[in-house]
């Protein structure tokens, strides 16, 4: 589970903070709109293998494709 918080958005990029399991220090994921690619800028504490950051990037890509940018969101997967 990730808590996602919109930090910044513009014409070329969208930045979200992600917080795995709602604990620790958040990480940051940047989505480049022109390249249609997400990059983990820095990992959150507790995201040792980058799984949470990767899933956050996929969710941000989905938001962009739907023209929706929630300020706060919860992301869950199985």
N, CA, C and O atoms as a GROMACS GRO file, in nm:
protein
  312
    1UNK      N    1   0.084  -0.117   0.000
    1UNK     CA    2   0.000   0.000   0.000
    1UNK      C    3   0.089   0.123   0.000
    1UNK      O    4   0.187   0.130   0.074
    2UNK      N    5   0.054   0.219  -0.081
    2UNK     CA    6   0.123   0.348  -0.090
    2UNK      C    7   0.025   0.460  -0.061
    2UNK      O    8  -0.091   0.455  -0.103
    3UNK      N    9   0.071   0.560   0.010
    3UNK     CA   10   0.000   0.687   0.018
    3UNK      C   11   0.068   0.778  -0.082
    3UNK      O   12   0.190   0.796  -0.076
    4UNK      N   13  -0.008   0.836  -0.174
    4UNK     CA   14   0.046   0.924  -0.277
    4UNK      C   15  -0.001   1.067  -0.251
    4UNK      O   16  -0.118   1.090  -0.221
    5UNK      N   17   0.092   1.162  -0.262
    5UNK     CA   18   0.061   1.303  -0.242
    5UNK      C   19   0.121   1.383  -0.356
    5UNK      O   20   0.241   1.377  -0.381
    6UNK      N   21   0.037   1.457  -0.425
    6UNK     CA   22   0.083   1.541  -0.535
    6UNK      C   23   0.171   1.653  -0.480
    6UNK      O   24   0.128   1.728  -0.393
    7UNK      N   25   0.292   1.664  -0.531
    7UNK     CA   26   0.386   1.766  -0.488
    7UNK      C   27   0.393   1.881  -0.588
    7UNK      O   28   0.397   1.998  -0.551
    8UNK      N   29   0.395   1.845  -0.718
    8UNK     CA   30   0.414   1.946  -0.822
    8UNK      C   31   0.361   1.894  -0.955
    8UNK      O   32   0.370   1.775  -0.985
    9UNK      N   33   0.304   1.985  -1.034
    9UNK     CA   34   0.267   1.946  -1.170
    9UNK      C   35   0.287   2.065  -1.263
    9UNK      O   36   0.273   2.180  -1.224
   10UNK      N   37   0.320   2.033  -1.386
   10UNK     CA   38   0.341   2.135  -1.488
   10UNK      C   39   0.319   2.076  -1.624
   10UNK      O   40   0.265   1.966  -1.637
   11UNK      N   41   0.361   2.148  -1.727
   11UNK     CA   42   0.341   2.102  -1.864
   11UNK      C   43   0.428   1.982  -1.899
   11UNK      O   44   0.390   1.901  -1.983
   12UNK      N   45   0.545   1.970  -1.833
   12UNK     CA   46   0.640   1.867  -1.871
   12UNK      C   47   0.654   1.756  -1.770
   12UNK      O   48   0.701   1.647  -1.804
   13UNK      N   49   0.614   1.780  -1.645
   13UNK     CA   50   0.634   1.676  -1.544
   13UNK      C   51   0.532   1.686  -1.431
   13UNK      O   52   0.472   1.791  -1.405
   14UNK      N   53   0.516   1.572  -1.365
   14UNK     CA   54   0.431   1.560  -1.247
   14UNK      C   55   0.514   1.490  -1.140
   14UNK      O   56   0.581   1.391  -1.169
   15UNK      N   57   0.510   1.542  -1.019
   15UNK     CA   58   0.588   1.482  -0.911
   15UNK      C   59   0.493   1.445  -0.797
   15UNK      O   60   0.412   1.526  -0.752
   16UNK      N   61   0.506   1.320  -0.752
   16UNK     CA   62   0.430   1.271  -0.637
   16UNK      C   63   0.527   1.222  -0.530
   16UNK      O   64   0.633   1.169  -0.561
   17UNK      N   65   0.489   1.241  -0.405
   17UNK     CA   66   0.556   1.177  -0.293
   17UNK      C   67   0.483   1.046  -0.268
   17UNK      O   68   0.361   1.040  -0.282
   18UNK      N   69   0.555   0.942  -0.233
   18UNK     CA   70   0.491   0.815  -0.200
   18UNK      C   71   0.542   0.768  -0.064
   18UNK      O   72   0.658   0.785  -0.030
   19UNK      N   73   0.452   0.708   0.012
   19UNK     CA   74   0.483   0.665   0.148
   19UNK      C   75   0.437   0.520   0.164
   19UNK      O   76   0.318   0.494   0.182
   20UNK      N   77   0.531   0.425   0.159
   20UNK     CA   78   0.494   0.284   0.173
   20UNK      C   79   0.435   0.252   0.309
   20UNK      O   80   0.491   0.288   0.413
   21UNK      N   81   0.322   0.186   0.307
   21UNK     CA   82   0.254   0.141   0.429
   21UNK      C   83   0.224   0.256   0.525
   21UNK      O   84   0.196   0.233   0.642
   22UNK      N   85   0.229   0.381   0.476
   22UNK     CA   86   0.198   0.497   0.558
   22UNK      C   87   0.298   0.524   0.668
   22UNK      O   88   0.265   0.590   0.766
   23UNK      N   89   0.422   0.474   0.653
   23UNK     CA   90   0.522   0.487   0.759
   23UNK      C   91   0.654   0.542   0.704
   23UNK      O   92   0.685   0.523   0.586
   24UNK      N   93   0.730   0.609   0.790
   24UNK     CA   94   0.865   0.652   0.755
   24UNK      C   95   0.869   0.780   0.675
   24UNK      O   96   0.776   0.860   0.676
   25UNK      N   97   0.981   0.797   0.606
   25UNK     CA   98   1.003   0.914   0.523
   25UNK      C   99   0.959   0.885   0.379
   25UNK      O  100   0.987   0.777   0.327
   26UNK      N  101   0.889   0.979   0.316
   26UNK     CA  102   0.840   0.954   0.180
   26UNK      C  103   0.951   0.956   0.076
   26UNK      O  104   1.057   1.014   0.096
   27UNK      N  105   0.923   0.890  -0.036
   27UNK     CA  106   1.009   0.895  -0.153
   27UNK      C  107   0.943   0.984  -0.256
   27UNK      O  108   0.833   1.036  -0.234
   28UNK      N  109   1.009   1.002  -0.369
   28UNK     CA  110   0.959   1.092  -0.472
   28UNK      C  111   0.966   1.026  -0.608
   28UNK      O  112   1.068   0.966  -0.645
   29UNK      N  113   0.857   1.036  -0.683
   29UNK     CA  114   0.851   0.982  -0.819
   29UNK      C  115   0.815   1.096  -0.914
   29UNK      O  116   0.720   1.171  -0.890
   30UNK      N  117   0.893   1.109  -1.020
   30UNK     CA  118   0.869   1.211  -1.121
   30UNK      C  119   0.822   1.143  -1.249
   30UNK      O  120   0.882   1.046  -1.295
   31UNK      N  121   0.714   1.195  -1.305
   31UNK     CA  122   0.664   1.144  -1.432
   31UNK      C  123   0.688   1.250  -1.539
   31UNK      O  124   0.637   1.361  -1.530
   32UNK      N  125   0.767   1.215  -1.642
   32UNK     CA  126   0.796   1.304  -1.753
   32UNK      C  127   0.687   1.285  -1.858
   32UNK      O  128   0.676   1.178  -1.918
   33UNK      N  129   0.608   1.388  -1.879
   33UNK     CA  130   0.493   1.378  -1.969
   33UNK      C  131   0.537   1.360  -2.114
   33UNK      O  132   0.476   1.283  -2.188
   34UNK      N  133   0.643   1.430  -2.157
   34UNK     CA  134   0.690   1.419  -2.294
   34UNK      C  135   0.742   1.278  -2.325
   34UNK      O  136   0.714   1.224  -2.431
   35UNK      N  137   0.817   1.221  -2.233
   35UNK     CA  138   0.875   1.087  -2.253
   35UNK      C  139   0.781   0.976  -2.211
   35UNK      O  140   0.804   0.859  -2.242
   36UNK      N  141   0.674   1.011  -2.140
   36UNK     CA  142   0.578   0.916  -2.085
   36UNK      C  143   0.648   0.810  -2.001
   36UNK      O  144   0.625   0.690  -2.017
   37UNK      N  145   0.733   0.857  -1.911
   37UNK     CA  146   0.811   0.766  -1.828
   37UNK      C  147   0.821   0.818  -1.686
   37UNK      O  148   0.834   0.939  -1.662
   38UNK      N  149   0.814   0.726  -1.591
   38UNK     CA  150   0.827   0.759  -1.449
   38UNK      C  151   0.966   0.721  -1.401
   38UNK      O  152   1.023   0.621  -1.443
   39UNK      N  153   1.020   0.804  -1.311
   39UNK     CA  154   1.150   0.780  -1.252
   39UNK      C  155   1.139   0.800  -1.101
   39UNK      O  156   1.082   0.899  -1.055
   40UNK      N  157   1.196   0.707  -1.026
   40UNK     CA  158   1.203   0.724  -0.882
   40UNK      C  159   1.321   0.818  -0.856
   40UNK      O  160   1.437   0.780  -0.877
   41UNK      N  161   1.292   0.939  -0.810
   41UNK     CA  162   1.396   1.038  -0.784
   41UNK      C  163   1.476   0.996  -0.661
   41UNK      O  164   1.599   0.997  -0.662
   42UNK      N  165   1.404   0.958  -0.555
   42UNK     CA  166   1.468   0.896  -0.439
   42UNK      C  167   1.368   0.805  -0.371
   42UNK      O  168   1.248   0.832  -0.367
   43UNK      N  169   1.420   0.696  -0.318
   43UNK     CA  170   1.336   0.594  -0.254
   43UNK      C  171   1.293   0.637  -0.114
   43UNK      O  172   1.365   0.706  -0.042
   44UNK      N  173   1.174   0.593  -0.080
   44UNK     CA  174   1.123   0.614   0.055
   44UNK      C  175   1.194   0.518   0.151
   44UNK      O  176   1.245   0.414   0.110
   45UNK      N  177   1.196   0.556   0.277
   45UNK     CA  178   1.248   0.462   0.376
   45UNK      C  179   1.153   0.342   0.376
   45UNK      O  180   1.031   0.360   0.368
   46UNK      N  181   1.205   0.225   0.386
   46UNK     CA  182   1.122   0.105   0.382
   46UNK      C  183   1.099   0.052   0.240
   46UNK      O  184   1.031  -0.049   0.223
   47UNK      N  185   1.154   0.119   0.139
   47UNK     CA  186   1.139   0.074   0.001
   47UNK      C  187   1.275   0.024  -0.050
   47UNK      O  188   1.330   0.076  -0.147
   48UNK      N  189   1.326  -0.076   0.017
   48UNK     CA  190   1.461  -0.125  -0.008
   48UNK      C  191   1.483  -0.173  -0.152
   48UNK      O  192   1.591  -0.153  -0.208
   49UNK      N  193   1.385  -0.236  -0.210
   49UNK     CA  194   1.401  -0.294  -0.342
   49UNK      C  195   1.332  -0.213  -0.453
   49UNK      O  196   1.334  -0.254  -0.569
   50UNK      N  197   1.272  -0.099  -0.418
   50UNK     CA  198   1.210  -0.012  -0.517
   50UNK      C  199   1.073  -0.053  -0.564
   50UNK      O  200   1.019   0.007  -0.657
   51UNK      N  201   1.015  -0.154  -0.503
   51UNK     CA  202   0.884  -0.204  -0.546
   51UNK      C  203   0.775  -0.098  -0.529
   51UNK      O  204   0.691  -0.080  -0.617
   52UNK      N  205   0.777  -0.028  -0.416
   52UNK     CA  206   0.675   0.073  -0.390
   52UNK      C  207   0.687   0.191  -0.488
   52UNK      O  208   0.587   0.241  -0.538
   53UNK      N  209   0.810   0.233  -0.513
   53UNK     CA  210   0.833   0.342  -0.608
   53UNK      C  211   0.790   0.304  -0.748
   53UNK      O  212   0.730   0.385  -0.820
   54UNK      N  213   0.820   0.181  -0.788
   54UNK     CA  214   0.780   0.132  -0.920
   54UNK      C  215   0.627   0.131  -0.933
   54UNK      O  216   0.574   0.176  -1.034
   55UNK      N  217   0.558   0.082  -0.831
   55UNK     CA  218   0.412   0.080  -0.834
   55UNK      C  219   0.354   0.220  -0.834
   55UNK      O  220   0.252   0.245  -0.899
   56UNK      N  221   0.416   0.312  -0.762
   56UNK     CA  222   0.371   0.452  -0.763
   56UNK      C  223   0.384   0.509  -0.904
   56UNK      O  224   0.294   0.578  -0.950
   57UNK      N  225   0.495   0.481  -0.972
   57UNK     CA  226   0.514   0.529  -1.109
   57UNK      C  227   0.407   0.477  -1.204
   57UNK      O  228   0.358   0.552  -1.288
   58UNK      N  229   0.372   0.350  -1.190
   58UNK     CA  230   0.266   0.293  -1.275
   58UNK      C  231   0.132   0.362  -1.248
   58UNK      O  232   0.055   0.387  -1.341
   59UNK      N  233   0.104   0.392  -1.122
   59UNK     CA  234  -0.022   0.457  -1.088
   59UNK      C  235  -0.027   0.600  -1.142
   59UNK      O  236  -0.130   0.644  -1.191
   60UNK      N  237   0.085   0.671  -1.134
   60UNK     CA  238   0.091   0.807  -1.187
   60UNK      C  239   0.068   0.805  -1.338
   60UNK      O  240  -0.003   0.890  -1.392
   61UNK      N  241   0.128   0.709  -1.407
   61UNK     CA  242   0.106   0.695  -1.552
   61UNK      C  243  -0.043   0.674  -1.581
   61UNK      O  244  -0.097   0.731  -1.676
   62UNK      N  245  -0.109   0.592  -1.499
   62UNK     CA  246  -0.253   0.571  -1.515
   62UNK      C  247  -0.330   0.701  -1.495
   62UNK      O  248  -0.421   0.732  -1.572
   63UNK      N  249  -0.295   0.776  -1.392
   63UNK     CA  250  -0.360   0.906  -1.368
   63UNK      C  251  -0.346   0.997  -1.489
   63UNK      O  252  -0.444   1.059  -1.532
   64UNK      N  253  -0.226   1.007  -1.544
   64UNK     CA  254  -0.201   1.093  -1.660
   64UNK      C  255  -0.287   1.049  -1.779
   64UNK      O  256  -0.344   1.133  -1.848
   65UNK      N  257  -0.296   0.920  -1.802
   65UNK     CA  258  -0.373   0.870  -1.916
   65UNK      C  259  -0.522   0.898  -1.900
   65UNK      O  260  -0.594   0.909  -1.999
   66UNK      N  261  -0.569   0.911  -1.775
   66UNK     CA  262  -0.710   0.940  -1.749
   66UNK      C  263  -0.736   1.089  -1.727
   66UNK      O  264  -0.850   1.129  -1.700
   67UNK      N  265  -0.632   1.173  -1.738
   67UNK     CA  266  -0.643   1.317  -1.713
   67UNK      C  267  -0.697   1.348  -1.575
   67UNK      O  268  -0.781   1.436  -1.557
   68UNK      N  269  -0.647   1.273  -1.477
   68UNK     CA  270  -0.687   1.291  -1.336
   68UNK      C  271  -0.560   1.299  -1.252
   68UNK      O  272  -0.472   1.213  -1.264
   69UNK      N  273  -0.550   1.400  -1.168
   69UNK     CA  274  -0.436   1.412  -1.078
   69UNK      C  275  -0.486   1.438  -0.936
   69UNK      O  276  -0.498   1.553  -0.894
   70UNK      N  277  -0.516   1.332  -0.863
   70UNK     CA  278  -0.564   1.353  -0.726
   70UNK      C  279  -0.454   1.412  -0.639
   70UNK      O  280  -0.336   1.381  -0.656
   71UNK      N  281  -0.493   1.497  -0.546
   71UNK     CA  282  -0.396   1.557  -0.454
   71UNK      C  283  -0.345   1.452  -0.357
   71UNK      O  284  -0.226   1.445  -0.329
   72UNK      N  285  -0.435   1.372  -0.305
   72UNK     CA  286  -0.400   1.262  -0.214
   72UNK      C  287  -0.472   1.136  -0.261
   72UNK      O  288  -0.587   1.140  -0.304
   73UNK      N  289  -0.401   1.024  -0.253
   73UNK     CA  290  -0.462   0.898  -0.296
   73UNK      C  291  -0.397   0.783  -0.218
   73UNK      O  292  -0.286   0.795  -0.168
   74UNK      N  293  -0.470   0.674  -0.210
   74UNK     CA  294  -0.419   0.550  -0.154
   74UNK      C  295  -0.411   0.450  -0.269
   74UNK      O  296  -0.506   0.433  -0.345
   75UNK      N  297  -0.297   0.386  -0.280
   75UNK     CA  298  -0.276   0.286  -0.384
   75UNK      C  299  -0.257   0.150  -0.314
   75UNK      O  300  -0.173   0.136  -0.226
   76UNK      N  301  -0.336   0.055  -0.355
   76UNK     CA  302  -0.323  -0.080  -0.298
   76UNK      C  303  -0.315  -0.181  -0.412
   76UNK      O  304  -0.372  -0.160  -0.519
   77UNK      N  305  -0.244  -0.288  -0.389
   77UNK     CA  306  -0.232  -0.395  -0.487
   77UNK      C  307  -0.218  -0.528  -0.412
   77UNK      O  308  -0.192  -0.531  -0.292
   78UNK      N  309  -0.236  -0.634  -0.487
   78UNK     CA  310  -0.230  -0.768  -0.428
   78UNK      C  311  -0.116  -0.845  -0.488
   78UNK      O  312  -0.094  -0.960  -0.451
   0.00000   0.00000   0.00000
